[in-house]
Amino acid sequence: MSFSNIKSCLKEIEDRYNTNENVKKKLANYDEPIQITFLDTNRSILLLINKDQGIEIKDNFNDENAAVKIEFTSEKVMLDLYNKEVGAVKAYSTGKIKVVEGKIRNLMKLKSLMF
């Protein structure tokens, strides 16, 4: 499967949550909002995970109080991750993904959902 835009990546996040029991199990106690911002387009996305009860994705939505805030240098970075052209650890270690707020352990939980 090839991802050509952010909307297709967001759909994949939702599908992983809804169809992958391992992902749902890892997030069974997770309920902190996740704010993703793309610096190149200033686009913000909010992921609302309600433990194992559901996920809501709000495109072009900003929550200044989100417990976890992640910045991508560009939308292309997310596309590259989903198209397996770059790994999450490499993208993080090279500064393409930055955790602005929140704990790294939260990212490890979210890795299965997002990447």
C-alpha positions as CSV (number, residue, x, y, z in Angstrom):
1,M,0.0,0.0,0.0
2,S,1.3,3.4,-0.9
3,F,0.4,6.6,1.0
4,S,0.2,9.7,-1.1
5,N,-1.3,12.3,1.3
6,I,-1.8,12.9,5.0
7,K,-5.5,11.9,4.9
8,S,-4.5,8.4,3.8
9,C,-2.1,8.2,6.8
10,L,-4.8,9.4,9.2
11,K,-7.1,6.7,7.8
12,E,-4.4,4.1,8.4
13,I,-4.1,5.2,12.0
14,E,-7.8,4.8,12.5
15,D,-7.9,1.5,10.7
16,R,-5.0,0.2,12.8
17,Y,-6.8,1.2,16.0
18,N,-10.0,-0.4,14.9
19,T,-8.7,-3.6,13.4
20,N,-5.4,-4.5,15.2
21,E,-6.1,-6.1,18.6
22,N,-2.4,-5.7,19.7
23,V,-2.6,-1.9,19.1
24,K,-5.9,-1.7,21.0
25,K,-4.4,-3.7,23.8
26,K,-1.3,-1.4,24.1
27,L,-3.6,1.6,24.2
28,A,-6.2,0.1,26.6
29,N,-5.2,2.6,29.4
30,Y,-4.2,5.5,27.1
31,D,-6.4,8.6,27.0
32,E,-4.1,11.6,26.5
33,P,-4.7,13.9,23.5
34,I,-1.9,13.8,20.9
35,Q,-1.2,17.0,18.9
36,I,0.7,16.5,15.7
37,T,2.0,19.6,13.9
38,F,3.6,19.8,10.5
39,L,6.0,22.8,10.4
40,D,6.1,23.1,6.6
41,T,2.3,23.6,6.3
42,N,1.4,24.7,9.9
43,R,-1.2,21.9,9.7
44,S,-2.3,20.5,13.1
45,I,-3.9,17.2,13.8
46,L,-5.4,16.0,17.1
47,L,-5.6,12.3,17.9
48,L,-8.1,11.6,20.7
49,I,-7.6,8.0,22.0
50,N,-10.3,6.9,24.4
51,K,-8.5,3.9,25.9
52,D,-10.0,0.8,24.1
53,Q,-13.3,2.6,23.5
54,G,-12.5,4.4,20.3
55,I,-10.3,7.0,18.4
56,E,-11.2,10.3,17.0
57,I,-9.0,12.2,14.6
58,K,-9.5,15.9,14.1
59,D,-7.7,17.3,11.0
60,N,-6.7,21.0,11.1
61,F,-7.4,21.2,14.8
62,N,-5.1,22.6,17.5
63,D,-5.2,21.9,21.2
64,E,-2.7,23.9,23.2
65,N,-3.3,21.8,26.3
66,A,-2.6,18.4,24.6
67,A,-0.5,16.2,26.9
68,V,1.6,15.0,24.0
69,K,2.9,17.3,21.2
70,I,4.9,16.1,18.3
71,E,6.3,18.1,15.5
72,F,7.2,16.9,12.0
73,T,9.5,19.1,9.9
74,S,7.2,18.4,7.0
75,E,4.2,16.3,5.9
76,K,6.6,14.4,3.6
77,V,8.2,12.9,6.8
78,M,5.0,11.3,7.8
79,L,4.4,10.0,4.2
80,D,8.0,8.6,4.2
81,L,7.3,6.8,7.5
82,Y,4.1,5.2,6.2
83,N,5.7,4.3,2.9
84,K,8.6,2.7,4.9
85,E,11.2,5.0,3.2
86,V,12.5,6.1,6.7
87,G,12.2,4.5,10.1
88,A,10.6,6.2,13.1
89,V,13.8,6.0,15.2
90,K,16.0,7.5,12.4
91,A,13.4,10.3,11.7
92,Y,13.5,11.1,15.4
93,S,17.3,10.9,15.8
94,T,17.8,13.2,12.7
95,G,15.4,15.8,14.0
96,K,12.6,15.2,11.5
97,I,10.3,14.3,14.4
98,K,10.5,16.2,17.6
99,V,8.6,15.6,20.9
100,V,7.7,19.0,22.1
101,E,5.8,17.9,25.1
102,G,5.2,14.5,26.7
103,K,7.2,11.5,27.6
104,I,9.2,9.3,25.2
105,R,7.5,6.2,26.7
106,N,4.2,7.5,25.4
107,L,5.7,7.6,21.9
108,M,6.8,4.0,22.3
109,K,3.1,3.1,23.0
110,L,2.0,5.2,20.0
111,K,4.6,3.7,17.7
112,S,2.4,0.7,16.8
113,L,-0.5,2.9,16.1
114,M,1.3,5.5,14.1
115,F,4.2,3.8,12.4
